[in-house]
Amino acid sequence: MSPTRKNLWSPVRWAENGAVRLAFDSLTEGADGEPLLLATGLGANRLWIPDGLCRMLAAQGFAVARYDQRDGGESTHLPPTSTGNPITALFARRGAAYTAEDMADDTVAVLDALGWRSAHLMGVSLGGAVAQRVALRHPGRVRTLISMAAVPGDTSGLRTMRYIRLGTLAKFARLRFPDTPEGALAAGVEVSRLLASPNRPFDEPAAREAVARNVDRGIHDPQAQSRQIGAQWHGPSISAVTHPALVLHGADDPLIKPGAAKAIASRIPGSRLVLLPRVGHELPAHAWADVAAELRAVADTYGTLPRPSVD
């Protein structure tokens, strides 16, 4: 008998990177599979990764864990900075709360707390950029790299804007909701609407039900998002990644252009690019089987290339 929703995930656990505590949990199904760590996007908590997709990944032979980025979900939220607007934070050169290297080190702290010497690493949106940076900064801890709906991890500032749909960004900037559970629910529905593929009817009742199960204030917390997006990368180019890599992107992504995925795939040697039809900046149910199968395929290439030493 499969687990109920209540016990599908382990109790929340904590990893530490200096003063930052990182919340994570593990899927109870498939716990003896190959380690797979999931990293979430800007402002979003780990519950935005659908349970259905995680269960399909477990069925493909993965032990699935997920965590909240710093300034997201139950993980440590840092003090406010002078830049409280995510768009402005893209161009900030000084006053960042932390670096992109710090966020990459957070991922490794979670791996340590899980007792995983190495793992397949999948990041979605901001998490995709973080995953790319982990592969560069801690190559021995990554088995395969899966980057979805992300910009190149070595891109920052004005260079990022070539990959962003400015019209959607402007719509996000105009969203205003009170900092209440009701406001978070309304924000979640509108964010889901903005991120969905325009080539599928938007199912508002289903979106409302999903958001009601996960009332996440982080998706309309501009201060926290500004600190995350303002974290600058000082490391090497993603062309230095040597891992088997899979680059996934929604063909209809209304926020980040598919050209971002094409740029990543063109610069990481030997990577595989997959554009998912009728998928926006999201993880809709009709794409789960394809995503899980693609992850299985790239995981099966692990060991066919020389492995980086564990740092």
N, C-alpha and C positions, 0 to 999 in steps of 0.2 A: 504494500500500500504506500502510495507516495505521500510525502509530508504535507500537512495542511499549511496554509499561508503563515500561520502563527509560528510554526517551527521549521519553515523552509530555510530560514537563515539562522546562523548561530547567534548567540547574544553578542552585542557590540563589544569589541575589544579595542585596545589602545596601543598605539606605537608612539614613540617619542623621538623627536629630532630637536635637541636642545630644549628650549622652553615651549616648543610647539607639540601639542598632543594631537594625534591623528586617529579618527574613528574608522574602524573597519569591521567587516563581518565576512563570513564564509558561507557558501551554499552547502546545505547538509547533504544534498544529492551529489554523488560522484566525488566524494571527498578523497578517494584514493587515486584520482586521475592525475594528469599532468598539471602542474601549477599554472594558473592563468590569473593575472591580476588586472582588474579593470579600473581605469582612471576617468573621472567625470569632467564635465565642462565648466565653463565660466559661471560661477555663482551657484551651480547646481549641486545638490547632494547626491549621494550614491544611489538613492532609491529611484532616480530617474532612469536607470538602466533596467529595462523591463525584466520581470521575473521569468516570463516565458522564454525570452532569449537566453537568459542564464541557464535555464533548465535544458534547453536545446544544446548549449555548449557542454553541459555536464554529460548529456547523452552522447556527445562526440568524444568523450574521454578526458574532459578537463575538470580539475578541481578549481572551482571559481571563487575568487574573493574580490571584494570591491572596497574602496575607501573614499572618504571625503577629503578633498584638497584642503589645505590650510585656507582659512577664510570662507569655508563652505560647510554646510551641514553641521554635524556635531563636533567637528575639529576646531582647534583654536582659532578665534577671530582676533586679529591684530588691532592695535589702537588706530583711530582715524588718522589720515594723512591730509595734507593740504589739498591734494587732488581728489575730488569726490565725484568726478565724472569719468566713466570708462573711456569715452572718446578722447578726452583731454589726456588721460593717462597713457594712451598709446604713444604720445609724442613727448612725454615728460622725460627729461634727462637727469633730473636730480630729485631727491626726496623720496625715492621708492622705499617701500616698507621692507622689502626683501628682494632677493634676486631669483632668476629662473633656476640657477644652480641650487638654491635652497629648496625649491619645489621638487627638483629632481632628487635631491637627497631625502626628501620626505618619502618618496616612493620606496627608496631603499630601506628606510626605517620600517616601513610596513612589511616589506619582504623579510626583514630580520625578525620582526615580531611574529610573523607567520611561520618562521623557521624554514623559509625557502632559500636555499643557496642561489637558485636562479629560477626564472619563470618566464613564460610567454607574457607579453605586456601589451595590452590593448588600451588605447586612449581615445576618447571621443571629444571632438571640438578642442577646447583648451587642453584637455587631457591628452589629445593626440600630439600636440606640440610638446607637452611634458614628456610623453613616452619617447619621442624622438631624442630629446635631450638626455634622458636616462641612458639610452643606447649609446650615446656619445660619451657621457661622463662616467658611467658605470657599465662598460660593455660586458663584463663577465657575469653580470647579474641578469642579463636579458637573453632569453633563448631565441625568440622571434619577436619582431616588432610589428604591431598592427596599429596603424594610424587612420582614424576615421574622422571625416568632416573637419579637418584641421588645416591650418596654414603651415608652411615650412617652419620648423622649430628654430631656425637661425634667422628668421625675419623679424624686424621690429620697426617701430615708428612709421614714418610715411610709406615705407616699402610694404607694410602690411595692407595698406589701403587698396592696393591693386587687386587684392583678392576678396575684398569685402563689397557686398552690394550696398551702396550708400543709401538707397531708398529704404531698405529694410532697417538699416542702422538708425535712420532718422525716425522711423516708426517706433523703434524701441525707446529712443530718447524722449518721445512724447508720452510714453506710458506713465500714468500717475495713479497709484493705488495707496490707500491708507495702510499703515503698518499694523494690521490686525489680521486675525485668521481669515475673516471674510475678504479683506483686501488681498491676502496672499492667494486665496482661492481664485478670485477674479483675475489676478495677475497671471496665475498659472495657466488659466484657460486662454487668455490673450496671447501669452508667449507661445503656447502650443499652436495657436492659430497662425501666428506669424512664421513659425518654423516649419509648418507642414508643407508638403508638396502641393502646389497649386493645381496639379493634374489629378488630384483625388478629392472627392467631396470631403469637407471638414466635418467630422462627427463631433459636434459640440457636446452632446450628452455623454459620450464615451470619454471625451477629454475632461469634462467636469468630474466624472466619476473617478478617473485616474488621479486627477489633481487632489480630489478630496481625500484620497488614501495617502497623499504625500503633500501636505501643505508646507511648502518650502519657501520661507521668506527670502532666501538667498538669491532667488531669480529676479527680485526687484530691490536688491540692496546695492545701490551704486557705489557706496564706499568700499564694500568688500570686493566688488568686481573691479574697481579701480586699482586696488592693491594687487589683485591677481594679474590683471592685464598689464600693469606697470612694471612687473618683474622682468628685468632685462637679462638677456642671455649674453654671456661673454666668452663662450666656448667656441669650438670649431664648427665648420660647415657640416650640414647633414650629408654632404657627399662623402664624409669620412665614415658613415655608418657601414658596417660590414655584415650585419645580421640578415638572415632571410626576412624580407619585409613585405607586408601587404598594405596597400593604400586603398581604403574604401571611401567612397563619397556618394552622396545622393545626387543623381543626375539632375534633380529639380531643386537643389539646395537654394533657398531664397536668401540666405545670409552669406555664406562663403561660396564663392564661385568654384565650380569643378576645376577651373584652371589651377587652383591651389593644389589639388590632388595630383594633377598632371605635372606640376612643377616638382612636387616631392618625389614622385615616381621617377621622373627624368634624372633626378640628382642622386638617388640612392641606388647604387649599382645592383642590378638583378631583381629589383622590386617588382611586384605585380600590382597593377592598377585595375580596380573594378569600380565602375560607375553603376550604381543601383537604380534601376528604373522606378519611377513613381515614388521616390524617396526624397524628402526635403532634408532639413537639418534636424534629423529625428531618427528614431529606431522603430518604425512601424512594423506591425505583426507580419505583414506579407513578405517582409524582407528577412525575417529571422532565420529561416532555413538556409537561405543563400549565404548569409553572414556566417552562420555556424559551419557550413560546409567549407567556406573559404578559409576560415581559421583552422579547421582540421587539415586542410591541404597544405597551408604554409607551415603548420606545426610539424607535419610529416617530413619537411625538408630539413628540420633541425638535425644536425649531425652530418649533413652532406657537405657543409663548408667548415673550414678551420674555426674552432671555437675560441673567442677571446678569453684570456685568463680571468679568473675571478679576482676582483680587486679587494 
